Amino acid sequence: MNYVSTRGQSAPRSFADVLLSGLASDGGLTLPQAWPQIGAQEIAGFAGRSYADVAFAILSRFVGDSFSQADLRTDVAAAYAGFDDPAIAPLVALGQNRYVLELFHGPTLAFKDIAMQVLARLFARALVARGGRATILAATSGDTGSAAIAAFGGLPNIELFVLHPKDRVSEVQRRQMTTAAFTNVHNIALEGTFDDAQSLVKSLFADADFARAANLTAVNSINFARIAAQAVYYVTAAAQLEAPPVFVVPTGNFGDVFAGEAAMRMGLPIRRLIVATNANDILVRALRDGVYESGAAHRTLSPSMDIQVASNFERALFDASGRDAAWVAQAMAAFATTRRLELPQPVLNDLRARYSAVSCSDAQTLAAIARQYEEHGRLIDPHTAVAMVAAETLEQSAAVPVVVLSTAHPAKFPDAVRRATGITPELPARLRDIHSRQERYETLPADVGRVRTFIERELDC
C-alpha cells in the first residue's frame, strides 16, 4: 500500500512515512494510491464483532508492511481499552430509523480520541523502529489539541506543540489542554482564529530548513492515519442497519465527513453524507454555488466548527476531479492567494453526488439542544445540535436510516447547554477538578516568526 499526494509532486510513500510526516513534501495531502475494498459479506459480518476487531480489519488494509499484523492488533486493542463504553462508538436509536452515533466515550470526551489513541501508539512504534525524534505541531479548533495531548503526552522522543485560537474555544476545552502536566507538551494561545493557526502551521511546514531541523510532523486530520481510523465508525454503524444510511456530520475542517467518503470509496453502502455547519458556511456555499470562497470566521456556540478553510476538502477535490493532481496543485495555489476557487462543473457534480450541506444559526442550535432534552431526555453538545438541525431539514423516507454523529460530550460546552435547557451537564469524575488545576500556556500573536522562535527556544535547536 503506497500513498500519493493530492498535488502530484511527492514520490509515493509507505503508511509509516505518511504517519510520521503528516503533510506531503509538496504541501499536498496524502491518500492511498488506490482505495482498498471491503465486500458486502464482510461488512454484514462486522455487525456481531467488537469495535477493535472491525478497526483492525479496516486499518490492516491501509498499513501495508509498515506494521506487523500482531503489532497492529496489539495497538488497536490498547487504544480502546480505556473508553467508558465497551461499544466505543455506540449507535443509539432515537425513533424509527433515526439514530445518534456517540463518539465521545474516550479520554477527552470527543470523537478525536477514536483516531488519536490508535495513531499515537502506531506513531511511537514507528518512531522507535527508526530511532528518531519528532516535533508534533497541531492547530486545533478545540478538540484535536486535548486528544493529541492525551495520546502523546509523556511519550519519549516526542515534543508536542498545540496552537489554539485564544478565547475561541470553550473553557473546558482550553483547560483540557492547558492543565496537562506533561513536560513534552507546549500550549500556545494564538491571538487569532483557527484559520490563522492552521495557516501558520502550514507555513512552518513549508519552511524546509526549519521543518527538517525540528523534525516536524502533524497529527491533526491532515495526517491520513486519522482519516483511516475515523472511517471505522462509519462501517460499524452501517453494519448494524438494514439499509444504506444517511450520515449527518458536524463539519469544520472536513476530516470527519471525508472519513465517510473514504468508507464509501472502500465499498461501504452510504446513501448520502450531510455536511452540517454553523454560520461558517463555506462548504454550504461551495456545494450550492460552485464557488469555494473563504471569508471572516464567525464566532458561534459551536466553536470547533468556526472554520472558513476546510483543509481536508482538498482530498475530496482530488478524488472528485478524477485524481487530477495538476489541477489540484494549481487550484490550491490560486486559492492560497485569492481565497476563492470556482469549481469545474464535473468536479462539482461529483461532489454533489455524495454530499449535501446545511448551515444553521446559534438560535437554531439552542432550540435543537432544548428539543432533544424535551423529547428524548438527552443532553447534547452544540456541535451535535447543529447536525440535529441539518437532519431535521432532510426530506427523507422513514425507511432510510439517518445517523447523526454526536462528536462531543455536552459537558465540554456547559454554557450553551445551560442556556438551552437550564441544566449544567456534569463532567465525568476524572475531569471534575479541571477548574482548579493550574494552567500552563504561552500567548503569542499570529506571527510565524514569533511562533517559530518559541518552538526553537523550547527545543533548544
C-alpha positions in Angstrom: 0.0 0.0 0.0 1.6 3.2 -1.2 0.3 6.8 -0.7 0.4 9.7 -3.1 0.0 13.5 -2.8 -3.1 15.4 -3.9 -0.6 17.8 -5.7 1.3 15.1 -7.5 4.9 16.3 -6.8 5.7 13.9 -4.0 7.0 10.4 -4.6 4.8 7.5 -3.4 5.4 6.7 0.3 4.5 4.0 2.8 1.9 4.2 5.6 4.7 4.7 8.1 6.2 7.5 6.1 2.8 9.2 5.9 2.1 8.6 9.6 5.4 10.3 10.7 5.3 13.2 8.3 1.7 14.4 8.1 1.8 16.7 5.1 3.3 15.6 1.8 6.6 17.2 0.8 4.8 19.2 -2.0 2.4 20.7 0.5 -0.4 18.4 -0.5 -2.4 15.8 1.5 -1.8 12.1 1.2 -4.3 9.5 0.0 -3.9 5.8 -0.8 -2.7 5.2 -4.4 -5.9 3.0 -4.8 -8.7 2.6 -2.2 -8.7 -0.8 -0.6 -12.0 -2.6 -0.8 -14.4 -4.3 1.6 -17.1 -6.6 0.4 -20.8 -6.8 1.3 -20.4 -10.2 3.0 -17.6 -8.9 5.2 -19.5 -5.7 6.1 -22.5 -7.8 7.2 -20.3 -9.9 9.4 -19.0 -6.8 11.2 -22.3 -6.4 12.9 -21.5 -9.1 15.5 -17.9 -8.2 16.1 -16.2 -5.9 18.6 -15.2 -2.4 17.6 -11.5 -3.3 18.0 -11.9 -6.3 15.6 -13.5 -4.1 13.0 -10.9 -1.4 13.4 -8.1 -4.0 12.9 -9.8 -5.3 9.8 -10.1 -1.9 8.2 -6.7 -0.5 9.3 -4.9 -3.6 8.2 -5.9 -2.7 4.6 -4.1 0.6 4.9 -0.8 -0.1 6.8 0.7 -2.4 4.2 4.0 -3.8 5.5 4.7 -0.8 7.8 3.5 -2.8 10.8 3.0 -6.5 11.5 -0.5 -7.8 12.0 0.4 -8.7 15.6 1.6 -5.2 16.4 -1.4 -3.6 14.8 -3.8 -5.8 16.7 -2.0 -5.0 19.9 -2.1 -1.3 19.4 -5.7 -1.2 18.4 -6.8 -3.2 21.4 -4.7 -1.0 23.7 -6.1 2.2 22.1 -9.7 1.3 23.1 -9.1 -0.4 26.4 -9.8 2.9 28.4 -13.0 4.0 26.7 -16.0 4.3 29.0 -18.4 2.4 26.8 -17.5 -1.1 25.6 -19.1 -0.4 22.2 -16.6 2.5 21.7 -19.0 4.2 19.3 -22.5 3.1 20.3 -25.3 3.6 17.9 -28.4 4.8 19.9 -31.9 4.7 18.4 -34.0 7.9 18.8 -37.0 6.7 16.8 -38.0 4.9 13.7 -34.8 4.7 11.6 -33.3 7.8 13.4 -30.1 7.3 15.3 -27.3 9.1 17.1 -23.7 7.7 16.9 -22.0 8.6 20.2 -18.3 9.3 19.5 -17.4 10.9 22.9 -16.6 8.0 25.1 -12.8 8.4 25.0 -10.4 10.1 27.5 -11.1 13.7 26.3 -14.8 13.3 25.6 -14.6 14.0 21.8 -14.6 12.0 18.6 -10.9 12.9 18.0 -9.9 10.3 20.7 -11.1 7.4 18.5 -8.4 8.0 15.9 -5.8 9.7 18.0 -5.4 6.9 20.5 -4.6 4.5 17.7 -2.4 7.0 15.8 -0.2 7.7 18.9 0.6 4.1 19.5 1.5 3.4 15.9 3.4 6.7 15.7 5.5 5.8 18.8 6.2 2.3 17.4 7.3 3.6 14.0 9.5 6.3 15.7 11.2 3.7 17.8 11.8 1.5 14.8 13.6 4.4 13.0 15.4 5.6 16.1 14.3 9.2 15.6 12.7 12.1 17.3 9.7 14.1 16.3 8.2 17.5 16.9 4.4 17.4 16.5 2.7 20.6 15.5 -1.1 20.7 15.9 -3.5 23.5 15.2 -6.8 22.9 17.0 -10.3 24.4 17.0 -10.9 22.8 20.3 -10.8 19.0 20.4 -7.8 17.9 18.4 -5.4 19.5 20.9 -6.6 17.8 24.0 -6.9 14.5 22.2 -3.3 14.8 21.0 -2.1 15.6 24.5 -4.0 12.7 26.0 -2.4 10.4 23.4 1.1 11.7 23.0 1.7 13.4 26.4 4.7 11.8 28.2 5.9 9.7 25.3 9.6 9.6 24.8 11.4 11.3 21.9 8.3 13.5 21.1 7.6 17.2 21.7 4.1 18.3 21.1 3.2 22.0 20.3 -0.6 22.8 20.3 -1.9 26.0 18.9 -5.5 27.0 19.9 -7.2 30.3 19.0 -7.3 32.5 22.1 -10.7 33.0 23.6 -12.3 30.9 20.8 -12.6 27.6 22.5 -14.8 26.6 25.5 -13.2 26.9 28.9 -13.4 23.1 29.4 -11.7 22.6 26.0 -9.0 25.1 26.9 -8.3 23.6 30.3 -8.2 20.1 29.0 -5.1 21.3 27.0 -3.5 23.8 29.3 -3.7 21.9 32.6 -1.8 18.9 31.2 1.3 18.2 33.3 3.4 16.5 30.7 6.8 18.1 30.2 6.8 17.4 26.5 3.6 19.4 25.9 3.7 23.1 24.9 0.5 25.0 24.6 0.2 28.2 22.5 -2.9 30.5 22.8 -2.8 32.2 19.4 -4.2 35.7 19.0 -6.4 35.0 16.0 -8.7 32.4 14.6 -8.3 28.7 13.9 -7.8 29.6 10.2 -4.8 31.7 11.4 -3.4 28.8 13.4 -3.9 26.4 10.5 -2.2 28.7 8.0 0.7 29.3 10.4 1.2 25.6 10.8 1.3 25.1 7.0 3.8 28.0 6.8 6.1 26.3 9.3 6.0 23.0 7.4 6.8 25.0 4.2 9.9 26.3 5.8 12.0 23.3 4.7 15.1 24.1 6.8 13.1 24.7 10.0 10.9 21.6 9.4 13.9 19.4 8.9 15.9 20.8 11.9 12.8 20.4 14.2 11.7 17.1 12.7 8.2 18.5 12.2 5.2 16.3 11.8 1.4 16.7 12.2 -1.3 14.6 13.8 -4.4 16.6 13.0 -6.7 15.4 10.2 -4.2 16.4 7.5 -2.5 13.1 8.6 -4.2 10.4 6.7 -3.9 7.9 9.5 -6.6 9.9 11.3 -8.9 9.6 8.3 -8.4 5.8 8.1 -9.1 5.3 11.8 -12.2 7.5 11.6 -13.7 5.6 8.7 -14.1 2.6 11.1 -17.1 4.0 12.9 -19.0 4.6 9.7 -18.5 0.9 9.0 -19.6 -0.3 12.5 -22.7 1.9 12.3 -23.8 0.9 8.8 -23.2 -2.8 9.5 -25.9 -2.6 12.2 -28.6 -1.1 9.9 -30.9 -2.8 7.4 -30.4 -0.2 4.6 -27.7 2.2 3.5 -27.9 5.2 5.8 -27.6 8.9 5.5 -24.9 10.2 7.8 -25.2 13.8 9.2 -21.8 15.1 10.3 -20.9 18.3 12.2 -18.2 19.7 10.0 -15.4 22.2 10.3 -12.1 21.0 8.8 -13.8 18.3 6.7 -11.8 15.4 8.1 -14.6 13.6 9.9 -17.0 13.8 6.9 -14.3 12.9 4.5 -13.7 9.7 6.5 -17.3 8.9 5.5 -16.3 9.3 1.8 -13.3 7.1 2.5 -15.6 4.4 3.7 -17.8 4.9 0.7 -14.9 4.5 -1.7 -13.9 1.3 0.1 -17.3 -0.1 -0.8 -19.5 0.8 2.3 -23.1 1.5 1.1 -23.9 5.0 2.2 -26.8 6.8 0.7 -25.5 10.3 1.4 -23.2 12.5 3.6 -24.7 15.6 5.0 -22.3 18.4 5.9 -23.7 20.2 8.9 -22.2 23.6 9.6 -22.8 26.8 11.7 -22.6 30.3 10.4 -19.2 29.5 8.9 -20.9 28.1 5.8 -18.1 28.0 3.2 -19.0 24.4 2.4 -22.7 25.1 2.0 -21.9 27.9 -0.4 -19.4 25.7 -2.3 -21.8 22.9 -2.9 -24.7 25.3 -3.7 -23.0 27.9 -5.9 -19.9 26.0 -7.1 -17.6 28.6 -5.6 -15.3 27.8 -2.7 -14.6 31.2 -1.1 -13.5 32.0 2.4 -14.5 35.0 4.5 -14.1 36.1 8.0 -14.6 33.4 10.6 -17.7 33.9 12.8 -17.7 33.1 16.5 -20.6 30.8 17.3 -21.8 28.4 20.1 -20.2 25.5 18.2 -16.6 26.8 18.2 -14.9 23.6 16.9 -16.5 24.4 13.6 -15.6 28.1 13.4 -13.5 27.5 10.4 -13.5 29.0 6.9 -10.8 27.0 5.2 -11.5 23.3 5.4 -8.2 21.6 4.8 -9.5 18.1 4.0 -11.7 19.5 1.3 -8.6 19.2 -0.9 -8.8 15.4 -0.6 -12.4 15.5 -1.8 -11.5 17.7 -4.7 -8.7 15.3 -5.7 -11.0 12.3 -6.0 -13.8 14.4 -7.4 -11.5 15.6 -10.2 -10.6 12.1 -11.2 -7.3 12.4 -9.2 -6.1 15.3 -11.4 -3.1 16.3 -9.3 -2.0 19.0 -11.7 -5.4 20.8 -11.4 -5.5 20.4 -7.6 -2.0 21.9 -7.3 -2.9 24.9 -9.5 -6.3 25.3 -7.7 -4.8 25.2 -4.2 -2.0 27.6 -5.2 -4.6 30.1 -6.6 -6.8 29.7 -3.6 -3.9 30.5 -1.3 -3.6 33.9 -3.0 -7.2 34.8 -3.9 -9.2 32.8 -1.2 -11.6 31.9 -4.0 -11.9 28.8 -6.2 -14.5 28.3 -8.9 -15.2 24.5 -9.1 -15.3 23.0 -12.6 -18.7 21.5 -13.3 -17.6 17.9 -13.4 -15.9 18.3 -10.0 -19.0 20.0 -8.6 -21.3 17.2 -10.0 -19.1 14.5 -8.4 -19.2 16.3 -5.0 -23.0 16.8 -5.2 -23.4 13.1 -5.9 -22.3 12.2 -2.4 -22.6 15.4 -0.3 -25.3 17.9 0.7 -24.7 20.7 3.1 -26.9 22.6 5.6 -26.0 25.6 7.9 -27.8 26.8 11.0 -27.8 29.7 13.4 -27.0 29.8 17.1 -30.7 30.3 17.8 -31.4 27.1 15.9 -28.6 25.3 17.8 -30.0 26.3 21.2 -33.5 25.2 20.1 -32.2 21.8 19.0 -30.5 21.3 22.3 -33.7 22.1 24.1 -35.8 19.9 21.8 -33.6 16.9 22.3 -33.8 17.2 26.0 -37.6 17.7 26.0 -38.4 14.9 23.6 -35.7 12.3 24.4 -34.3 13.3 27.8 -30.8 13.7 26.2 -28.3 16.5 26.7 -26.3 17.2 23.5 -23.4 19.5 22.8 -23.9 22.4 20.3 -22.0 20.6 17.5 -24.3 17.6 17.7 -27.2 20.1 17.8 -26.0 21.6 14.5 -26.2 18.2 13.0 -29.6 17.6 14.5 -30.9 20.8 12.8 -29.5 19.6 9.5 -31.1 16.1 10.0 -34.5 17.8 10.6 -34.3 19.5 7.3 -34.0 16.3 5.3 -36.9 15.2 3.2 -36.1 11.6 3.7 -38.3 8.5 3.6 -38.8 6.9 7.0 -37.4 3.7 5.5 -34.0 5.3 5.2 -31.8 5.3 8.3 -30.5 8.7 9.3 -27.5 8.7 11.6 -26.3 11.9 13.4 -22.7 11.9 14.5 -22.5 13.1 18.1 -19.0 14.4 18.2 -18.5 15.7 21.8 -19.8 15.3 25.3 -22.3 18.0 26.4 -20.1 18.8 29.5 -17.4 20.2 27.2 -19.8 23.1 26.4 -21.8 23.7 29.6 -22.6 27.3 28.9 -24.5 26.5 25.7 -26.3 23.6 27.2 -27.3 25.6 30.2 -28.6 28.4 28.1 -30.8 25.9 26.1 -32.0 23.7 29.0 -31.3 25.4 32.3 -29.2 22.3 33.2 -25.4 22.2 33.6 -24.1 18.8 32.4 -21.8 17.1 34.7 -18.2 16.3 33.8 -17.1 12.7 34.3 -15.3 12.0 37.6 -11.8 12.1 36.1 -12.3 15.8 35.0 -14.3 17.2 37.8 -11.3 19.0 39.3 -10.3 20.6 36.0 -11.3 24.1 37.0 -8.9 24.0 40.0 -5.9 22.7 38.0 -3.1 25.0 37.2 -2.9 26.2 33.6 0.3 26.5 31.5 0.4 28.1 28.1 2.1 30.9 26.1 0.1 33.7 24.4 1.5 34.6 21.0 0.4 36.8 18.1 -0.5 35.1 14.8 3.0 35.7 13.5 5.0 32.8 12.1 8.3 34.3 13.2 7.3 34.6 16.8 5.9 31.0 16.9 9.0 29.6 15.2 11.2 31.4 17.7 9.1 30.0 20.6 9.4 26.4 19.2 13.1 26.7 18.6 13.6 28.0 22.2 11.7 25.1 23.7 13.5 22.6 21.5 16.9 24.3 22.1 17.6 23.9 18.4 
